[in-house]
Amino acid sequence: MAYETIMRYRTLISIHCVVLLLITVQIATAQTKSRVIPFPAWSIDETDSPVGLELVEIRIAGKPIALDTPFDAGDDWLKNITLTVKNIGDKPIVAFSVGGGLLNGISEELPVHAYFKYGITWKWGNNFNPDKEKHHGPLFNVGDTVELSYANVDLRPRGVLAKEGEGAFSKLKFMLPAIQYSDGSSPCIVRIRFPKGAQN
């Protein structure tokens, strides 16, 4: 009798372990879905514009990501993005920002003449007014690289994304960067060089 009781007890434990494993797998699967960061065609179309920055690498939770190639990531994928950016221009930079618009589906495209409702931008440095002051902050010198994380995203857009739910977005489309150089100049259009995507 004692033997049968022990065997039933072991069977119940085994069933509970299997159920817990299945639940864990289902939760993990529900938290991850396909995302994509397309290679921006405009980065090679605007050949007459100066190139000031190079996006050397994109990592999500420490894992390198290739442009144009879908990848699986959890709801915190935007928070886990790290950008390695290099100054490949001919002048030191005092401030720059790089980012883009967000879409829900990996196959979704923005309609013609429409604007992105949501976006994310990483910033470095501090802008200044060259007509009223001199810059006294750090410089992003030519040839230097810097890593940008979620800490470089302003609090206000962070709040907007948190309200909407970062996991709701599956596509990040990079847009033109903004740069201010140490001489105070801020070109209207400056390009950023991207790592080649799967189709480039």
Secondary structure, DSSP 8 states (H G I E B T S, - for coil): -HHHHHHHHHHHHHHHHHHHHHHHHHHHHHHEEEEB----THHHH-TTS-EEEEEEEEEETTEE--TT--EEEETTTTTTEEEEEEE-SSS-EEEEEEEEEEESSTT----TT---S-EEEEEEE----TTT----S--B-TT-EEEE-GGGS-HHHHHHHHHH-GGG--EEEE---EEEETTS---S--EEE----TT-
